[in-house]
């Protein structure tokens, strides 16, 4: 055998050994799983990710076709809400199929089985959570009885309960007993209660203010000594109020429940209460004309509420140091502050015109000084004498 033939046999032997090593590595793969199995598993995961939109659209289209047969809008809202969980479902199936294809057993297989089951539990409770919003459409009558804020608060609490149930289910799946954990809360309940008295007080206060319909989102309120502004959010512990300078103030709900609260947004009408000072030189006829003309204007102007729906008074009210006071007490139909200011401005112009037409004027603070002269109080004349 010549050298060339020996070299070829040696190269063939090296190549055979090298290929055998590739086969061994390919067959062993990672943790004893062949690389072909891993590649197929990855393809399953990629495929499940790519078809999730197609699957969700197919299922949603079928469900919407079924929902069109019904007259209510609840089923349509539920289908729209389930869009997220339906998109997640193919991914869970892809992970499940990958785990089954890997055919893992022992502790590793048990671990991946629990992961798949946990994902299924998360998807189920996610679906239950998102369909709470469309289910609220069924409770419109209840929403009319309670406030919108209380209704939202109840659904927030329901979402917390559903999330807690899902977490408890997952913990039980992983062998963590929930009952002893709940029982342990009783042992530390006293300590927690002592440290969280304000939290529970504000929580109960939030239910109170919403059930009594004291305020709602967007209401203009005032709490003496605390804040005046617009309600933005009513939380479990505090309420966010936006002042008119746009600064947010977070007020504990206990203050809203315990202290006097003025809700300007719940006014039925806005009041105008003025006292106008007229000159003392005004005659009775002038005073009567001014009073009658102002009252007639209020009764004929559509912006003001007529008796008996609201009180309306235009009367001479008293005698002050520098004026005869005319009281004007009336209400406007509008409760909008901007419109009310505009109406009040036009009314002020009208009063000015009425007073001018009556031939008198408004009084202003003044003092009169009277000097009384008589002979006895006149000082004697100063006489001068001349020498002759």
C-alpha positions as CSV (number, residue, x, y, z in Angstrom):
1,X,0.0,0.0,0.0
2,X,1.6,3.3,-1.1
3,X,1.6,6.5,1.0
4,X,-1.2,8.1,-0.9
5,X,-3.6,5.2,-0.1
6,X,-2.6,5.3,3.5
7,X,-3.2,9.0,3.8
8,X,-6.7,8.6,2.3
9,X,-7.6,5.8,4.7
10,X,-6.4,8.0,7.6
11,X,-8.5,11.0,6.5
12,X,-11.5,8.7,6.1
13,X,-11.0,7.4,9.6
14,X,-10.7,11.0,11.0
15,X,-13.9,12.1,9.1
16,X,-15.8,9.0,10.4
17,X,-14.8,9.8,14.0
18,X,-15.6,13.5,13.6
19,X,-19.1,12.6,12.2
20,X,-19.6,10.2,15.0
21,X,-18.9,13.0,17.5
22,X,-21.4,15.2,15.8
23,X,-24.1,12.5,16.0
24,X,-23.3,11.9,19.6
25,X,-23.6,15.6,20.4
26,X,-26.7,16.0,18.3
27,X,-28.3,13.0,20.0
28,X,-27.3,14.1,23.5
29,X,-28.2,17.8,22.9
30,X,-28.9,19.8,26.1
31,X,-29.6,17.9,29.3
32,X,-30.0,14.7,27.4
33,X,-32.5,16.2,24.9
34,X,-31.5,15.9,21.3
35,X,-31.0,19.0,19.3
36,X,-33.6,17.9,16.7
37,X,-36.2,17.7,19.5
38,X,-35.2,21.1,20.7
39,X,-35.4,22.6,17.2
40,X,-38.9,21.1,16.7
41,X,-39.9,22.4,20.1
42,X,-38.7,25.9,19.1
43,X,-40.6,25.6,15.8
44,X,-43.8,24.7,17.7
45,X,-43.4,27.8,19.9
46,X,-42.7,30.1,16.9
47,X,-45.6,28.7,15.0
48,X,-48.0,29.1,18.0
49,X,-46.8,32.8,18.3
50,X,-47.4,33.4,14.6
51,X,-50.8,31.9,14.5
52,X,-52.1,33.6,17.7
53,X,-53.6,36.6,15.8
54,X,-55.1,34.2,13.2
55,X,-56.6,32.0,15.9
56,X,-58.0,35.0,17.9
57,X,-59.5,36.5,14.8
58,X,-61.1,33.2,13.8
59,X,-62.6,32.5,17.2
60,X,-63.7,36.2,17.7
61,X,-65.3,36.2,14.2
62,X,-67.2,33.0,15.0
63,X,-68.3,34.4,18.4
64,X,-69.4,37.7,16.8
65,X,-71.4,35.9,14.2
66,X,-73.2,34.0,17.0
67,X,-73.6,37.3,18.9
68,X,-75.4,38.9,16.0
69,X,-78.3,36.6,16.5
70,X,-79.0,38.2,19.8
71,X,-80.5,41.6,20.4
72,X,-78.5,42.6,23.5
73,X,-75.1,44.2,23.4
74,X,-73.7,42.3,26.4
75,X,-72.3,39.4,24.4
76,X,-70.6,41.8,22.0
77,X,-68.9,43.6,24.8
78,X,-67.8,40.3,26.4
79,X,-66.3,39.1,23.1
80,X,-64.4,42.4,22.7
81,X,-63.1,42.1,26.3
82,X,-61.9,38.5,25.7
83,X,-59.5,39.6,22.9
84,X,-56.4,39.5,25.2
85,X,-57.0,36.1,26.7
86,X,-57.8,34.6,23.3
87,X,-54.5,35.9,21.9
88,X,-52.7,34.3,24.8
89,X,-54.4,30.9,24.4
90,X,-52.4,29.7,21.4
91,X,-49.1,30.5,23.2
92,X,-50.2,28.4,26.1
93,X,-51.1,25.6,23.8
94,X,-47.7,25.9,22.0
95,X,-45.9,25.6,25.4
96,X,-48.1,22.6,26.3
97,X,-47.4,20.9,23.0
98,X,-43.7,21.6,23.4
99,X,-43.6,20.1,26.9
100,X,-45.4,17.0,25.6
101,X,-43.1,16.7,22.6
102,X,-40.1,16.9,24.9
103,X,-41.5,14.0,26.9
104,X,-39.7,15.0,30.0
105,X,-40.4,13.0,33.2
106,X,-39.4,13.2,36.8
107,X,-39.0,16.5,38.6
108,X,-38.3,18.4,35.3
109,X,-41.5,17.1,33.7
110,X,-43.5,18.0,36.9
111,X,-42.0,21.5,36.9
112,X,-43.0,22.2,33.3
113,X,-46.4,20.7,33.8
114,X,-47.0,23.1,36.7
115,X,-45.8,26.0,34.5
116,X,-48.3,25.1,31.8
117,X,-51.1,24.7,34.4
118,X,-50.2,28.1,36.0
119,X,-50.4,29.8,32.6
120,X,-53.8,28.2,32.1
121,X,-55.0,29.5,35.5
122,X,-53.7,33.0,34.8
123,X,-55.5,33.0,31.4
124,X,-58.8,31.9,33.0
125,X,-58.7,34.4,35.8
126,X,-57.6,37.1,33.4
127,X,-60.7,36.4,31.3
128,X,-62.9,36.5,34.4
129,X,-61.4,39.8,35.3
130,X,-61.8,41.5,32.0
131,X,-65.5,40.4,31.5
132,X,-66.5,42.2,34.7
133,X,-66.7,45.5,32.8
134,X,-69.3,44.3,30.2
135,X,-71.2,42.5,32.9
136,X,-71.7,45.8,34.6
137,X,-74.1,46.6,31.7
138,X,-76.5,44.2,33.2
139,X,-76.5,46.2,36.4
140,X,-77.7,49.5,35.1
141,X,-80.6,49.5,37.4
142,X,-78.3,48.9,40.4
143,X,-76.1,51.7,39.2
144,X,-79.1,54.1,39.3
145,X,-79.6,53.3,42.9
146,X,-76.0,53.7,43.9
147,X,-73.5,56.3,42.7
148,X,-71.1,55.6,39.8
149,X,-68.2,56.0,42.1
150,X,-69.6,53.3,44.5
151,X,-70.3,51.1,41.5
152,X,-66.7,51.5,40.3
153,X,-65.4,50.8,43.9
154,X,-67.4,47.6,44.0
155,X,-66.0,46.4,40.7
156,X,-62.4,47.3,41.8
157,X,-63.0,45.2,44.9
158,X,-64.3,42.3,42.8
159,X,-61.2,42.4,40.6
160,X,-59.0,42.3,43.7
161,X,-61.0,39.2,44.9
162,X,-60.7,37.5,41.5
163,X,-57.0,38.2,41.4
164,X,-56.6,36.9,44.9
165,X,-58.5,33.7,44.0
166,X,-56.2,33.2,41.0
167,X,-53.1,33.7,43.1
168,X,-54.4,31.2,45.7
169,X,-55.1,28.6,43.0
170,X,-51.6,28.9,41.7
171,X,-50.1,28.7,45.2
172,X,-52.1,25.5,45.8
173,X,-50.9,24.1,42.5
174,X,-47.3,24.6,43.6
175,X,-47.9,22.9,46.9
176,X,-48.1,26.0,49.0
177,X,-51.1,25.7,51.4
178,X,-53.2,28.9,51.4
179,X,-55.3,28.0,54.4
180,X,-52.5,28.2,57.0
181,X,-51.5,31.5,55.5
182,X,-55.0,32.9,55.9
183,X,-55.1,31.4,59.4
184,X,-51.9,33.2,60.3
185,X,-53.5,36.5,59.5
186,X,-55.7,36.0,62.5
187,X,-52.7,35.8,64.7
188,X,-51.3,39.1,63.4
189,X,-54.7,40.6,62.8
190,X,-54.7,42.6,66.1
191,X,-51.2,44.0,65.4
192,X,-52.2,44.9,61.9
193,X,-55.5,46.5,63.0
194,X,-53.7,48.7,65.6
195,X,-51.2,49.9,62.9
196,X,-53.8,50.3,60.2
197,X,-56.7,52.0,62.0
198,X,-56.5,55.0,59.7
199,X,-56.5,52.8,56.6
200,X,-59.7,51.0,57.7
201,X,-61.2,54.3,58.8
202,X,-60.6,55.8,55.4
203,X,-61.8,52.7,53.7
204,X,-65.1,52.7,55.5
205,X,-65.4,56.5,54.9
206,X,-64.9,56.0,51.2
207,X,-67.9,53.6,51.2
208,X,-69.9,56.1,53.2
209,X,-69.3,59.2,51.0
210,X,-70.1,57.2,47.8
211,X,-73.2,55.5,49.2
212,X,-74.5,58.9,50.4
213,X,-73.7,60.5,47.1
214,X,-71.8,63.3,48.6
215,X,-69.7,63.9,45.6
216,X,-68.8,62.5,42.2
217,X,-66.1,62.9,39.6
218,X,-65.9,66.4,38.3
219,X,-67.8,68.0,41.2
220,X,-66.7,71.4,42.5
221,X,-66.5,71.0,46.3
222,X,-65.2,72.9,49.3
223,X,-64.1,71.6,52.7
224,X,-63.6,74.5,55.1
225,X,-60.0,74.9,56.2
226,X,-58.8,72.1,53.9
227,X,-59.3,72.6,50.1
228,X,-61.6,73.8,47.4
229,X,-61.5,72.4,43.9
230,X,-62.7,69.7,41.5
231,X,-62.9,66.0,42.4
232,X,-60.7,63.9,40.1
233,X,-60.6,60.5,41.7
234,X,-62.1,58.7,44.7
235,X,-59.8,56.0,46.0
236,X,-59.9,53.4,48.7
237,X,-58.0,55.6,51.2
238,X,-58.0,59.2,49.8
239,X,-59.7,61.4,47.2
240,X,-57.7,63.4,44.7
241,X,-59.0,67.0,44.4
242,X,-57.6,69.4,41.8
243,X,-57.4,73.0,43.1
244,X,-58.2,75.9,40.8
245,X,-54.5,76.7,40.5
246,X,-54.2,73.1,39.1
247,X,-52.3,71.8,42.2
248,X,-53.6,68.3,43.2
249,X,-54.6,67.7,46.9
250,X,-55.0,64.2,48.3
251,X,-57.6,64.4,51.1
252,X,-58.2,61.4,53.4
253,X,-61.7,60.0,53.0
254,X,-62.3,60.3,56.7
255,X,-62.1,64.1,56.4
256,X,-64.7,64.0,53.6
257,X,-67.0,61.9,55.8
258,X,-66.6,63.7,59.1
259,X,-66.3,67.4,58.1
260,X,-68.8,69.8,56.5
261,X,-68.6,69.5,52.8
262,X,-70.1,72.0,50.3
263,X,-70.8,70.5,46.9
264,X,-71.4,73.5,44.5
265,X,-72.0,71.1,41.6
266,X,-75.2,69.9,43.2
267,X,-76.8,73.3,43.4
268,X,-80.2,73.6,41.7
269,X,-79.8,77.3,41.2
270,X,-77.2,80.0,41.8
271,X,-78.0,82.9,44.2
272,X,-77.4,86.6,43.9
273,X,-77.5,88.5,47.2
274,X,-76.7,92.2,47.0
275,X,-77.2,95.2,49.3
276,X,-77.1,98.5,47.3
277,X,-76.6,101.8,49.1
278,X,-78.6,104.7,47.8
279,X,-78.2,108.4,48.8
280,X,-80.1,109.7,51.8
281,X,-81.2,112.6,49.5
282,X,-83.3,110.1,47.5
283,X,-87.0,110.7,47.8
284,X,-89.6,108.1,48.7
285,X,-90.9,108.2,45.1
286,X,-87.4,107.6,43.8
287,X,-86.8,104.7,46.2
288,X,-90.1,103.1,45.3
289,X,-89.4,103.5,41.5
290,X,-86.0,101.9,41.8
291,X,-87.3,99.0,43.8
292,X,-90.2,98.4,41.5
293,X,-88.1,98.6,38.3
294,X,-85.6,96.1,39.6
295,X,-88.3,93.7,40.7
296,X,-90.0,94.0,37.3
297,X,-86.8,93.3,35.5
298,X,-86.1,90.2,37.5
299,X,-89.6,88.9,36.9
300,X,-89.4,89.5,33.1
301,X,-85.8,88.3,32.6
302,X,-85.7,84.6,31.6
303,X,-82.3,84.1,33.3
304,X,-83.8,84.4,36.7
305,X,-86.1,81.9,38.5
306,X,-89.6,83.1,39.3
307,X,-91.5,82.5,42.5
308,X,-92.6,80.1,43.9
309,X,-89.7,77.9,42.6
310,X,-87.2,80.2,44.3
311,X,-87.4,83.2,46.5
312,X,-87.2,86.7,45.0
313,X,-87.0,89.8,47.1
314,X,-86.3,93.5,46.3
315,X,-86.9,95.5,49.4
316,X,-85.6,98.6,51.3
317,X,-83.6,96.8,54.0
318,X,-82.3,99.4,56.4
319,X,-80.6,102.7,57.1
320,X,-76.9,102.7,57.4
321,X,-74.5,105.6,58.3
322,X,-74.1,106.8,54.8
323,X,-76.9,105.1,52.8
324,X,-80.3,103.7,52.5
325,X,-79.8,100.0,51.7
326,X,-81.8,98.2,49.1
327,X,-81.6,94.4,49.4
328,X,-81.7,92.2,46.2
329,X,-82.2,88.5,46.7
330,X,-82.7,86.2,43.6
331,X,-81.6,83.0,41.9
332,X,-80.5,82.3,38.3
333,X,-81.4,79.2,36.3
334,X,-77.8,78.4,35.4
335,X,-75.4,76.9,37.9
336,X,-72.4,77.3,35.6
337,X,-70.1,79.8,37.2
338,X,-69.0,81.5,34.0
339,X,-72.6,82.0,32.8
340,X,-73.6,83.2,36.3
341,X,-70.9,85.8,36.2
342,X,-72.1,87.0,32.8
343,X,-75.7,87.3,34.0
344,X,-74.7,89.1,37.2
345,X,-72.6,91.6,35.2
346,X,-75.6,92.4,32.9
347,X,-77.8,92.7,35.9
348,X,-75.4,95.2,37.5
349,X,-75.5,97.3,34.3
350,X,-79.3,97.3,34.5
351,X,-79.3,98.4,38.1
352,X,-77.0,101.3,37.3
353,X,-79.3,102.4,34.5
354,X,-82.4,102.1,36.7
355,X,-80.8,104.2,39.5
356,X,-79.7,106.9,36.9
357,X,-83.2,107.0,35.4
358,X,-84.7,107.6,38.8
359,X,-82.7,110.8,39.2
360,X,-80.6,109.7,42.2
361,X,-77.3,107.9,42.7
362,X,-75.4,105.4,44.8
363,X,-74.2,106.4,48.2
364,X,-70.6,106.1,49.4
365,X,-69.1,106.5,52.9
366,X,-69.1,110.1,53.9
367,X,-69.3,112.4,56.9
368,X,-71.1,115.7,57.3
369,X,-69.9,118.4,59.7
370,X,-72.4,121.0,60.9
371,X,-71.2,124.3,62.4
372,X,-73.6,126.1,64.7
373,X,-73.0,129.8,65.4
374,X,-74.6,132.1,68.1
375,X,-73.9,135.5,69.7
376,X,-72.8,134.1,73.0
377,X,-70.1,132.0,71.5
378,X,-68.8,134.8,69.4
379,X,-65.4,136.0,70.7
380,X,-65.1,139.6,71.7
381,X,-63.5,142.1,69.3
382,X,-59.9,143.0,69.9
383,X,-59.7,146.7,70.6
384,X,-56.6,148.9,70.4
385,X,-55.9,152.2,72.2
386,X,-54.0,155.2,70.9
387,X,-52.1,157.8,73.0
388,X,-52.9,161.4,72.4
